[in-house]
Amino acid sequence: MAVFLAGFGCVVLSLVGCGEKPSAEGKGSSATGAGGSRPAPGAEAVAVAEPIVAGGESKETVDRWSEVVKSQWARIAAVVVSGEGLGEEAGELFDRSLLMFDPSALKTHEVFADPSMKTTEVRLPEGVSDPGPLVERDPEAFLSALRALVDQTAASPDYSLYFKLYGISEADGKLTTRQRLMARGLRDGRRVDSYGVVDATWVLPDKDEAEGKPRLAGFRLPRLVRTELSDPQVRFEDVAGTVLGGAASWAGQLQRGMNSWVRNIERSLNPDFLGYHGLAIGDVDGDGLEDVYFCQPGGLPNLLFKRQADGTLTDISAAAGVDWLDNTTAALLVDLDNDGDADLAAATRTAFLIMENDGRGRFALRERLTSVGMGYSPTAADYDTDGDLDLLVLRYAGEGGTVGDFPTPHPFHNARNGGANVLLQNQGGLVFKDVTEESGLGVDNYRFSFAAAWEDFDNDGQIDVYIANDFGPNQLFRNEDGVFTDITADSATEDWGFGMSATWADHDRDGLMDVYVSSMFSGAGNQIIAQSDFNPTMPEETRRKYLKMVRGNSLLRNAGEGRFDDITDPMSEGFGGWAWGAKFADFNNDGWEDLYVANGYVSQPDKDDL
């Protein structure tokens, strides 16, 4: 997994500051809501700007100035949010005058609206690509313009402003930096979230200024996206404690973090505290209400919670016979024997388990596949169209005793020493057969596979599969009468990166299924990888792959005839942080697929991490 990259970084999420963005009618994005303005089918690709670092640049620039610039941005943000004047800080933060975008040249365009929220863009008018010359402003005038733009006109605890640095270059006594602006403000008592990409220039201190810091001299923000909640009551609320709080295992097990358990679980039980423990949802007792199964680290019992009519959950793990202590990474609650109830398939450290449901939520072990240990992210699909569900088990790093729990990927950008995935064909009677090789899924079957997503992307009636791989390219396999062909290169779906997950949907409603891939964005990599002395012997093609690996998430539009276009908007669906998973879903029931992205990773004690 991409934790090997902790603190390492990302690249060119690129830039909206370098040119005009295609209009809302010209591209498809499901990252903003529904109902009002929506993209038309046939979206064009979004151009990704080059890194701001030119050849010959040194990583010494990053080492010397990155943290200093971050601290300057933090001070500027604090002044903006406070609503106060600069006072003595003016000379420490700003040059005497700043060249900035001309706010009067930008116009507000509504791109989406429904009863709950509205999204607008502040940008150049349609058809205008040149904003004209930058205008000169003194620091106070700059602050006033910025406050108005991000809806922070008075001090409030509800306000916030943050600049995430991800590009830095030095030339001719000046710094050029690129950062993502993220702000939260209030308008008429309603919350407004704003984001954009800023290209900034800084005047460097004189060589004799030992404690001197760069001073902001230029600020370019050609496009700002605002999302405003129309109804403050429309929101998602965490109700985990409410629905699970009545179970003893909630406080006694689930509310205790891994730092507690790592000190209290015997190591011989092989606990895994890397956060790979998934859950499964399904109706286990046929009452029409969905129940939930939690996979747990070794030494802790897995948990099955039954949903009650009032929405609360009751722990029935022991009675159901599924509270074993084996390290369990993932599970499925699906009907594997076509008897109408949800059986349990679970990936553990030592074997893949198949458990039969008696229809009342009690399970009995029917198959223990010891040849499929160290499994991850199982998925179910009837790939051979014989009427029952088959199982694909990913194995990321394979057998711990053979290659180590998590071997170093090699080569780093195109790793070929991962575990071999396994396709299990349902033989009936809860018996499964390994058909990986004969099915065609044995091709390049040594990637660090993280997740698989099934979909009939070519509308031929046979379900295909996309596999998201860590440390290299992903894979798209076309199903042809139960035999898979790797069409990744021909379909342009490699999406080189740290593939964490994939989700399918017809996001532009053109009748073809598109795929969104979760990967990783890192500010540190943006700054470092583009430097010429970052591995100076690296071929430029390899450097481009490294840059793509840390660009962020990708939206690949199905263009038909087995081809996909990368139409990622780096301002929106491309910027998903260190993303672990995503799901297309129509959250507001307007007929358009929206996106939910799970992200975050702490790799150092710096709040500016990920």
N, C-alpha and C positions, 0 to 999 in steps of 0.2 A: 504494500500500500504506500501511498505517497507520504507517509510520515517520515520517510527517509529524507524528505525535502524540507523538514522543519527549518524555518528561518531562511530557506534558500531562495525562493522567489519566482516571479512571473514576468511576463514581458509585455508585449505590446497590445494592450487592450485598446488601443489606439485612437484614433481621435477625430473625434468630432470637432476638435478645434482646427483641423487642417482643411476643412472644406464643407460644402453644404451637404446636409443629410438628405437622403431621399424622402419624399413626402410620405405621409401616412398612407396615401393611396398606392404608393409604389413599393411598399415592403410589408411583410407580415410580421407582426409581433404579438404574441399572446401574453406578454408580460404585464400589460395593463389591461384593464377590465373589459367591459362589454357594453353592448347596448347602443351607445352613441356612435362615434366614429369607429369604423373597423376597416382593416386592410382588405383590399380586393385580391382575388387569386392572381397568381403570376408575379409574385414579389421578386424584385431584383436584388442581387447580392449587395451587401453593405461593404464598402471598401474599408479596409483596415489600414490606418496610417503607419508609416515607418516609425521605428523608435527615434527619439529625438537625439540620440547619441551618434555622432559622426565618427568615421574611422580615425584611429590614432588616439582616441580617448582612453584614459587610464582608470582602473578601478580605484586609484588613489583619490579620485574625485569623490567617489561614493564614500570611501573611508573617512575623508576629511570633512565633507559637507553635509552628508545625508542627515545625520542626527541633529546638526545645527539648524538646517532648514526646517525640519519637523518641529523643533522647539520654537522657531520664529512663527510658523503657521499656528501653533497652539496659542501663542501670545496674541496674534492678530485675531484669531477666532474668539478669544476671551474678550477682547475689546469690542468686537462686533456684537456679541451677545449681551454684554453689559449695558450697551446703549449710551455709554459715557464717552467723553472726549479722550484724546490721546495724552495730552499733557506732556510730561518729560519723555514718554516712550516713543514719541514721534520720530526722533532722530535715530533711535535704535532699531526701529522696525521698517521705516520707509525712507526712500530717497526723498529729496526735497519735493519733487513732483513725480507723478506716475503717469506712464502711458497706459491707457486702459481702453477697453472696448467702449464704444459710444452707446450708452443705454437707449438713446432715442432712436437708434437705427434698428433696434430689436422690436419685434411685434409679438403679441400674444396670440397663439392659435390653439383653439380647443381641439384635442384629438380624441377625446372620449368623455362621455358623461352618462350616468344613470342615476337613479334616485339616491344611491349611497355614496358615490364619489365622482370626482371630475379630474381629468388629467389635461394639462395644458403644456404647451411648449413656448418658451420665450426664445425667439430666434429671428433670423433674417426673413423678410417676406418671401413668398414663393417666387422663384425665378431670379432671385438676387443672390449672387455668390460672393460678392465683394462687399465687406462691411465698411469699406472706406478706410481712411487713415485712423490710427488710434488717436484718442484725444488726451490732452494733458490735464491732470487733476492734482490738486494738492491732497495730502493724506486725509484730511477731514471730509473733503468732497467725495473721495473714493469710498470711505467708510459709509457715508450717507447713501451712496448709490448701491453699495453692496447690501446694506441692511434692507433697503426697500426691495431689492431683487429677491431676497430670500425670506421676506416677511418677518424681519426681526427689527422692528422699529422702536421697541421699548424693552427694558429688562424684564425677564419673566423666567421662572424656573422651568417653564415648558419649552424654552428655546434651547437649541443646540446648533453648533456648527463645527464641522470637522473636515480637515483636508488630509487625504491619504496620498502620500508621495509615492510615485512609481516610475519616475524618469528623471534623470539628472545628467547635465553635461556642462563642461566648463570651457570657455574660449574667450580670449581677448579681455580678460579681467572681469568677465561676467559669468553668472550661472544661468542656465536655462533649466527649468524644472517643469514636470508635468504631474498633476495631482487630480484626484477625484474630489469634488466638493460634495458634501452631504450635509443638509441642513434641515432643521425642524423648526417651524414657526407657527404663528397663529394669525388667522384672518377672520375677523368678525366672530371670534370665539371658536373657530374651527381649525383643526390641525392641518398644517400644510407641510408636506415633505418635498424637498427640492434636491435635485442632484444634477451635476454637470461635470465637465472636464475642463480644467484650467491649465493654460500654458502661461508660465510666469517667468520673468527675468529678474535677476538680483544683481545689485552692485556689490562687488566683493570689498572687504575692508583693505586698507592699505597694509603693506607688509609690516609696517612698524606698529600696527594695532594688534597687540598680542591677544587681547580679549575681544577683538572686533568680530562682528557677525554680518552676514549678508543682509542687505536692505532691499526691500521689495521696490522694484522700479518699473515693472510692467505686468499687466494682468489682462489676459485674453480669455473670454468666456463667450463663445459664439452661440451657445445653445444651452438652455436650462430647462429641465423637465420638472413640472410641479404636479403633485397629486394632493388633492384636497378632499377631505372627508365631508360630504354634504350632511350626513347624519352621524353625529358623534356616537350614537348607540349601535351603529353597525360596525361590528368588530368581532374578532375571535377572542375567546376567553379560555384560559387554562382551567379546566375543571377536573384535572386528574385527582387532586386531593379530595374533591367532593365525591366522585364516583368510586374511588378506591380506598378512601380513608377508613371505611368500616372494617377492612380486612387487616388482620394482625400482620400479614406479610408486607403491607404497605409501609408501616413505620419500622417494622423489624428487619426488613430486607431491602425493599426498593428505595427507601429514603436514605439509606446509608451508602455513601460513595465508595468508589474503588480504593481510595486511600485507606479507608477503614478496613475493607475486606482483605487487602493485600497483606495486612499485618496479622490477620486472624485465620486465614485459610491455609491449611497444610499444603505445601508445594507439591507433594506427591499426587494431589488431586488435579494437578494441571490447570489451575485457574488461568484464564486469559483475560487480561484487563485492558485490552486494546479497543474496546467499544464495538465489537463486531456482533453483538448479541441482538438478533432481530426479534420480531414478533409476528404472529399470524392471527388473522381474524376470520371467524367462521361460526356458523350455528352448529354447535356440537350435539345439541339434544333435541333438535327439531321443533323448538317452540317459536320459531320465527324471529328470534332475537339473536344478534350476532355476539359471540363470545370472543375472548382474546387470550392468546397463549404467549407468555413471555419466556424467551430463551435466556439462560443465565450462565455465568462463568462456572467453571468446575468447582465443586464444593458447595455450591448454593443450589437449592432445589428449583427446577423449572416450575413455572406457575401458570395455572389455567384458571381464568376468572369467568364465571357465568354471569351474564347480564340479567338483571331483574327488571320487572315491568317499570319500576320508577327510575331506571337508568343507572342505578348503582351496580357495582360488581361484587360478586361473592367468590372467595377462593375455594375452588373444588379440586385442587391439584391432586391431593392424596387420594380422594375418592375416585378420581378419574384414572388413576394409575400412571400419571405422566410427570411425577415430581422427582425424577431421577436427578442425580448429582453430577452426571457427566458434563464436561464442558460442551455447551451447545451453541452453535453460531447462528443457526437459522432454522425455520420450520415452515411448513405449509399445512393448512387445513383445507383439504380438497377431497372430493369423492373419487377414490382410486379404484373402487370395485363396482361402481355403478349401482349401488344399492340405496342411493338417495340420502346418505348421511356423509358428514365430513370426516374423513380419515386423517391421520397425522403422519406426515413425513418430516423427519428431523435430521439435521446434519450435526454430528458430534465429532469430537476429536478422533475417536477410534473407529467409528462406523457410521453408515447411513442407515437410519431406522425407519421401518414401515410399520405403523400401528393401526389396527382395525378398530373402527368405532362400532359399538353394538347398537347404535341408534339412540342411546340414552345418555351419551356423554361419558361412557367408560371404554377404555382402550386396552387392547391386548397386542403384544408384539408378534408380528407375523414374519418379518424379514429383517435380518441384521447383516448388512453388506459391509463386511470388514475391509473389502478391497477399495471402498470409497470413504476412507477416513479423511479428516481434515477438509471436509466439504464446506462450501460457502454458497450463499445466495441461490438455493434451489428454486427452479421454476417449473411449472407444469403446462403442458400443451399436447394436443393430439396431433403430433407432427406427421404420423403415418395414416391419418384419417380412418382408423379402424374402430372408432367409437369409444376409446378409453384414453385416459390421460397418461402421457409419458413424462419422464422427469429428466431435467438437465441440471446436473450438479457441478458448479464451478469449484475449482480447488486451489486457486490463487498460488500458494507456495508448495502444494503437494505434501508428501509425507514428511513429517517433522524429523523422523529418524534418518531420512535419506539426505535431505538438503538443508536441514535446519528449519526452525519454525518460520523465519522470514529471511531467506537468503538475500544477499545483496544483489539487486537486479543487474544483469549484464547482457549487452551494453546498456548503459543507463537509459538512453533515449529510445532503445529498441530491444528491450529485454527479451531473452529467449531461454531463460532458465526457471520459468515459473512451473506451477503444477499443471498436470493434465486434466482437463475437464472430462466429465463422463456423461454420456447420454444413456439413460435407462429406459428401455422399451418395455411397456406394460404387456405382460404375457397373459394377464387374467389371473384371478385368484390371489391377487396381491403378490405375484411373483414378477420380478423384473430382471431383464437381461441387458448386459453392457453391449451396446451396438455402436459405440463411438466411432470405431474405424470404418465399419461397413456403411455407416450413414454418411460419411464424408466430413464429420466434425473433428476428425483426427488431424486435419490439415493445420499446420502451424499451432499445434495444440501444446504450446509451452509458454504461453503468455501469462502474465499476472492478472487473470480475469477476475473482475470485481462484481459484475452484474450482467444479466442477460434480459433482453426484452423481446417477446414474440409478437409478430404482426405480419399479416399478409400484405406487404407493401406494394406488390405488383398486381394485386387483385386477380390472382389466378385460382383462388380457392384453396391454396395450400399455405400454411403458416410458415413464415420465415423467421430468422432470429438474428438479432444484433447483439454482439458481445462487447461490453465496455472493458478495456484492458488498462491496467496501470502501467506506467513506464513504457509507452510506445503506442503503436496504432491500434485502433479498434477493428472489429471484424463484422462484416455483413455476409451472412450465408443465405443464399436463395434455395428454397425447398423445391425440388423437382421430383415428384412421386416418391417422397420419402428419402431421397438422397440429396445432400446439401452440397452446394458449390460455393466456394469463396469468391465473391464478386466485389470485394472491398475496393481494390484499386480501380476497377472499371467503373464502379458506382460513385467514386470520390467520397467515400464515407470513412476513410481512415481516421480523420480527426485526431491527428497525432497529439497525445497528451497524457494526462493522468486520469484515465477514464474511471469514473466512480459509479455511474449509473446511466441508464437510458430510459426514455419514456416516449411512446408513440402517440400521435394524434393528428387529425387533419386540421391543423391550426388555421389554415387559410380557406378551408371549406371548398377545395377544388376537386374533391373526390379521391385524393391520393394522401396516404399517410406519411407524415413528416416525423422526424426524430429529433429529440433534444437530448444532448449529452452533458452530463455533469463532469466537470474537471476542476482545475485549480487556477485561481488568480492569486498572484503574489507580488506585492509592491517591491520586495527586495530583488526578485528576479528581473523585473522591469529595469531596475537600475544596473544590475550586475551583468546579465547575460549579453547585453548589447555592447558592453565595453570591449574594445579590441584586444585587451590583454586578458580577457576571460578565456582561458584555454586557447592561446593564440595559434596553436597548430590545428585547431578544429576547422574542418572544411566549412565553407559558408552555408552549404546545404544543411549540414548538421546543426549549425548555429540557428538557422531558420526553424528547424524542428524543435530545438530547445525553446525558442521564443514562442512557438505555437503551443508547446506543452504547458506554458504558464500564462497563456492569454486569458483563460477563463472558460466558461461554458460555451456550447455551440448549438445553434439551431440550424438543422440541415433540412432544406425544403425538397420534397420529392418532386422532381421535374418530369417524371414519367420515363418510360423506356429504360428503367434501371439506372437512372442518373439522379444525383442529388446536388443541390447548390448550397453553399454555406452563406446564409443570409443573416448571420448573427449581427445584431446591433450591439456594439460594445458598451453603449450607454445603458442598455436595458437588460435583455436576457443574457448577454454575455458576461455581465458583472454579477457573479453569484458567489463571490468570496471563495473560500476553500470549500467547494461544494461536495457533499457526500451523496446526495440523492435528490431527485426531483420527480414531480408527478404532474402530468396534465390532468386537469379536471375543470368542469364548468362550475365554478364556485358560486356564481350568482344566477344560474339557471337562465342565461340569455341565449344559449345555443353556441357560444364561442368557448373554446378551450383555453383556460387560464393556466398559469404555472405556479406551483409551490416548490421552492428550493430550500432544502435543509443544508446548512453550511456552518463552518466554524472550526477552528483548531487552535489550540494554545501550544506554541512551541518554545516560548521563552516568557519571562515575567514582564514583558513589555505590553502595555495596553494597546499599543499601536500594531500589535502582531497581526492576527487574522480573525 
